[in-house]
């Protein structure tokens, strides 16, 4: 999978690309290749069991269009959309967050085991623009992802979380992680962080993602014939997924930034409006995420894949 790095040096913006795990350079390559092959073998054995019911494009775009208002209004809108998707008062909770005026909003899809998958996106915005790309594009997908999974009994419990105050330093996700017990953290098999979709086809921040989770996403994208690429954004900023990495929960951050879209200066500016979203790309990202989060019901953080050691010459 080709990997690209988007980074800043002073005022210069450069786009550096290199090959990721494709050119055999050392013994470690053979081991990595074996891991990738065995992961694909595992996915192939369970892929036929992936069951989900994605929302229509009309529904997804309608939810994206409900971005108006300040952060308080957006939290209320997200709660209403969860209810419309079938996640009512019985399964929705608001977690009061120290240091924030607004809570984290949590919609829970109960599973049959004590294992958990977290799917998160921050709903807050900056003062500039309408905050559609960053990050109503992620938050408004949460009810549609819930709807895609709810029709089939799940092993994992899924928590779909709208995080507050990411723009103020990941306040909501930081608080959420701090409130987790060791047992809760150990029971969480994965955290899928969605931040800034619709500027381009789906991208994954490989350097700050669990490699097993990233390869599974790439595999599903290939099977579905959907575009997906690795673009690292280390020097652009951080995101909520990093809080979960601090307690060793496998995480993956999915976005849509490219050098071109970064240079367009959309984020945190007046250009962050509905018109900035490429709707075809946005719905393709939703389709991919729906299948991916459904597949993760068969994933475990303890999944061990033996590595092959190359023969000595």
N, C-alpha and C positions, 0 to 999 in steps of 0.2 A: 504494500500500500504506500504510494508516494506520500511523503510528509512535507509540508511547507511551514515555514516559520515567518510570522508577521511580527516585525519589531521596529522600534524607534531608536535612533541614535541622534541625540540632540533634536534638531528640527528636521533632520532627514528621515524619510520613510523608505525603508528598503524591504524587499521581499526576497528572502533567501530560500531556495528549495534544495533538497537533497534526497537521496533514495533511502527508504526506511526498510531494513530487513530484506533487501532484494539482491544486493551484491555480496557474494561470499568473501568475507574478509578474514574470518578467523573461526576457531572452533565454536565460538559462541553463536555464530550464525547457524551452524547445523543444529544446535540445541534449540534456538529460537524457531527455526523452520519446523522442527519436530513438534514443538508446542503448538504452532499454528495449524499444522496438519491434524494433530490429534484433537484440537478444538473443533476444527471443521468436521471431523469424523463424529464427534459428540453431537454437534448441532444436527448433522444429517440424520442421526438416529432418533432425534426427538422432534425434528422440524415438522413432521406430519401431524404432530399433536398440538401444534400452535392453533388455538381457537380464540377468536375475538370478533367483534362486530363494530368496525369503524363507523364513526359518524359521517354523514354526507358532507360534501364540500360546502353546500349551502349553509348547513348548521355551523361548521367550523368558521366560515367567513363571517357569519352573523355575530358569533361570539367575539371574534377579533374586532368587529366594528363597535363593540360596546366599551371603548377605551376611555370615554369622556369622564371628566371630573378630576378632583384631587385624589390623593392616596386613600383617604377615608371612603370616598365614593367608590373607588375601584375595589376596595376590599368588600364592600357591600354588594357590588355587582358580581364579584366572583362568588360570593356566598349564594346569591340568587341563582347563578348559572349552575352551581353544584346541585342545588335543589331541583332545578329543571332537568338535570341529567339523571336524577334519581337518588342523589346523595342528600337526604333530608336531615332534619334536626337530630335524628337518632345517631347519625354517623358523622355529623359535622361538629367540630369543636373549635373554639378560639383560644389560643394559648397566649396569655398576657406576657408581654416581653418587657423585661426591665430595661429602661432607657429608651423605650419607644412609646409613642402615643397609640400605636396601632398593634393589634395582635398578629401572630402567625395564624393562618386559617388552614385547618386540617380536615380533609375528607378521607374517611377510612373505609376501605373495602375489606371486610373480614375474610380471613383465610382459615384453613383447617389446621394449620400448625402454628407454632410460636415464632416462625421466621417472618422477616419483614423486608419489603422492598419500599424504598422511599423515592417518590418522583416529585421533584420540587422546581419551583420557578418563582422569582420575586415579582410582586405586583406593583411595587412602588416605582415612581418616576422622578426625574429631576424637573426643575421649574421650566426648562427650555423645551419647546416642542410639545408634542402630545404623548410622548412615551409609548408609542405603538410598537416600534421595533424593540426598544429597551424599556420594559420587557413585557408589555401586554401580549406580545407575540408568544411568549412562553406561558404566562399565567393563564391566558384565556384558553390554552390547549388542555389544561388540567381536567376540566369537566368532560371534555371530549375523550380524553384518555381513560378516565374513569368509566364513561359510558361504553367504551370499546371492550373493557374487561369484565364488566359486572354481569354479563349474561351467562358466564360459565363459572362454576365453582373453582376457586383457586386454593393452592396449598399455602402460598404466602399471604400474609396480610399486606395490603398495599396502602400506604399513606401518601395521599396527594396533597402537597403542602404549598400554599402561597406564602412566601416569606416576606416579612416586612423589612423595610429600611436596609436593603442591600446596598443602596446608593450612599448610605451613611457609614459604610464599613462593615457590611454583612452582619448587621446587628441581629436580625431575626434568626438567621441560621446559626450564628454563634451562640445565642441564647438556647436555641433548641438542642444543640449538641451538648452544651454544658448541663442541661437538665437530664440527659440520658444517663441511666445507670450503666455499669459495666456489662451487666447482663443484657440490657437492651441494645447496647452497641454491638455486642457479640452476636446477637440474634438478627442483626440487620445485614442481609447478604449483599445489598447494593444500594447506591444512591445515584439516581439519574437526575442531573442538573440541566435544566433547559434555560438558555439565556440568549436572546437576540436571534430570532429566526426570521426567515423570509427575505433577507437581502440577497440571497443566493441559494443554491442547493445545499443540502445538509453538510455540516462540517463537524469534526470532532477534535477537541483539544487533547491530542494524544499524550503530550508530556505530562499532563495533569489528569490522566485517566488510567484506571486499571487496564492493563494490556489485554486481559481476557475479555473484559467488557467491550473494549474498542474493537477487538477482532470479531466478536460476536455481532456487533453492529455492522461491520463491514461485510460479514458473511450474509446477513439478512438482506442488506442492500443489494448485494449481487444476486441473491435468489429472487428478489422482487424486481430486479432490473431498474433500481432507483439510484440516482447519483448520490455519492457520498465521498468525501475526501477528508484528509487530515490537515488541519491548519492550526498551528500553535499560536497563541496570542499572549505569551508570557509577559511581554513588556507593554501590553495594552492595559492590563488591569487584572483583577482577580474576580472570583465569583463564589457563590454559595457552596459549591461542591468542595472547596478547599477546607471548610470547617469540618467536614466529615472525614477528610483525609487525616486530620489531626488525631482522630481516635481510631484510625486504621480501618475505617469502613471503605470498602471498594467503591470508587465513584467514577463517573464519566460525565464530562461536560459537553453538551451538544449545542452548536451555535451556527451562524451563517456568515461570519466575517471572512472577507478576502482582502487582499491589498487594495483592490479597486474600490470596494465598498468602504474600507477604512479611509482611503484618501478622499472619498466623497464627503467626509465630515458630517455624517448623519447623527451619530450617537451624541446625546447631550447637547443638541442644537435644535434650532427651529425647523430643521429638515426632518426631524424624527416625527413623521406623520404617516397616516394610513397609505398615502400615495407612494411612500418609499418601499412598501411591501410588494414583492413579486409573488402574486397569489398562486401561480402554478407551482413555484418552488415551495411555497408555504404549505400547500396541501400535500405535496409529496413528502415533506418532512413529517407531517402528521401521520400519513400512511405508514411511513417507516417506523416512527416511534410507537405506533399502535402495535405493530407486529413485534417490535423489539421488547416492549415492556411485558407483552404476553409471553414471549419466550423466556424472559427472566424468571418466570414462575418455576422453571426447571433448573435454575442456576443456583449454585451454592458457593459462598465465599471460601469454603474448604475444598472446592473442586481442585483436585491434584492431577496434573498431567505430567507423566514421566517424560523426561528429556532424553533424547538420544545422543550418545557421545560418538563423535566421528572416530573412525578407525585411525590408529597411528600408522604412519608410513614407515 
